[in-house]
Amino acid sequence: MSNYIQDKVKVKYILGIHKHSPDYPTGEDILYTMIKRASDKGEDLNDITFTTTRLYKKIGPEFEKNIEKSLVELVQSNQIELIRETKGGSSYRILNN
């Protein structure tokens, strides 16, 4: 299990200003949010998975358009992979954190 290293967190996340960007959430924001969540829950940081349902709950359904765009970009850049699709949503695994 790898450790969450606070020293590597960007200042925008420490200050919480990333949420005020017109592009929020970017792919980087999604990765940060899901990695931080896994760390806070004591989960293995080498195998982080999340669902779109969890993502909307954590970030907010009002950001659906940006979330969908960012997820596509993350898949295309091989940062995450789609592991399951259902009628209710999709599941992803973080490949590079």
FIKEGU-152858 format. One line per 8 residues: number of its first residue (from 1); their letters; for each residue x negated, y negated, z negated of C-alpha. Coordinates in pm, 1 decimal. Layout:
N
NUM = a = X,Y,Z ~ ...
# end
This chain:
97
1 = msnyiqdk = 0.0,0.0,0.0 ~ -145.6,-337.9,95.8 ~ -115.1,-644.2,-121.1 ~ 57.4,-973.3,-54.0 ~ -217.1,-1237.9,-53.8 ~ -86.9,-1579.4,-157.0 ~ -405.8,-1750.3,-32.3 ~ -314.0,-1660.5,326.2
9 = vkvkyilg = 32.6,-1819.9,309.9 ~ 66.9,-2133.0,520.5 ~ 135.5,-2460.8,340.7 ~ 471.5,-2502.7,517.1 ~ 599.4,-2194.8,330.3 ~ 459.5,-2301.8,-4.2 ~ 627.3,-2643.2,32.7 ~ 942.6,-2495.7,186.3
17 = ihkhspdy = 938.4,-2740.4,477.0 ~ 958.7,-2467.3,742.3 ~ 1337.5,-2461.8,698.5 ~ 1364.7,-2818.4,828.8 ~ 1221.3,-2741.5,1172.3 ~ 1469.7,-2758.0,1463.3 ~ 1336.1,-2418.8,1580.5 ~ 1394.3,-2251.2,1242.1
25 = ptgedily = 1359.5,-1961.9,1211.4 ~ 1066.2,-1895.2,1437.8 ~ 923.1,-1547.8,1468.9 ~ 658.9,-1646.8,1217.2 ~ 932.8,-1757.1,975.5 ~ 1110.6,-1423.2,1012.5 ~ 790.0,-1229.5,949.7 ~ 709.2,-1441.6,645.0
33 = tmikrasd = 1059.8,-1400.6,503.9 ~ 1071.2,-1023.6,546.1 ~ 713.1,-965.9,423.3 ~ 771.6,-1190.6,120.8 ~ 1098.8,-1009.3,45.1 ~ 926.9,-669.1,60.9 ~ 646.0,-795.2,-162.2 ~ 888.4,-938.3,-417.6
41 = kgedlndi = 1068.9,-601.4,-429.9 ~ 742.7,-408.7,-471.1 ~ 783.8,-225.2,-141.8 ~ 502.7,-80.7,69.1 ~ 375.1,-364.8,286.9 ~ 238.4,-123.3,546.2 ~ 585.9,-5.7,649.1 ~ 829.0,-296.4,635.2
49 = tftttrly = 1164.6,-248.8,801.4 ~ 1462.8,-479.2,807.6 ~ 1804.2,-509.1,966.3 ~ 1967.4,-800.1,1140.5 ~ 2235.0,-785.5,870.5 ~ 1971.3,-840.7,599.2 ~ 1807.4,-1113.8,806.5 ~ 2134.0,-1305.4,853.6
57 = kkigpefe = 2207.6,-1271.6,483.6 ~ 1861.8,-1399.3,385.3 ~ 1827.0,-1679.6,644.5 ~ 2188.0,-1762.6,719.3 ~ 2431.5,-1667.1,995.0 ~ 2437.8,-2028.0,1116.9 ~ 2090.4,-1964.8,1262.1 ~ 2202.3,-1666.9,1471.8
65 = kniekslv = 2092.7,-1817.6,1804.5 ~ 1739.4,-1892.9,1683.5 ~ 1715.1,-1558.5,1502.8 ~ 1806.4,-1365.7,1818.3 ~ 1559.2,-1566.1,2028.3 ~ 1282.5,-1515.4,1773.8 ~ 1349.2,-1140.8,1746.1 ~ 1317.6,-1102.6,2123.5
73 = elvqsnqi = 988.0,-1294.6,2117.2 ~ 858.2,-1079.9,1829.4 ~ 942.5,-758.0,2014.9 ~ 783.4,-884.9,2337.7 ~ 465.0,-983.9,2153.1 ~ 448.0,-643.9,1977.4 ~ 481.8,-796.2,1630.3 ~ 791.6,-586.6,1558.6
81 = eliretkg = 963.1,-289.7,1718.6 ~ 1328.6,-206.9,1752.3 ~ 1385.4,122.9,1572.6 ~ 1765.4,153.3,1579.9 ~ 2070.8,-14.4,1725.4 ~ 2423.0,32.4,1596.9 ~ 2753.2,-141.0,1650.1 ~ 2688.3,-343.7,1334.5
89 = gssyriln = 2332.2,-455.6,1405.8 ~ 1974.4,-355.6,1472.6 ~ 1683.5,-230.4,1264.1 ~ 1324.8,-339.7,1316.4 ~ 981.0,-241.7,1187.0 ~ 704.1,-497.8,1141.3 ~ 397.0,-376.2,1326.1 ~ 149.8,-652.7,1242.2
97 = n = 167.6,-838.8,918.2
# end
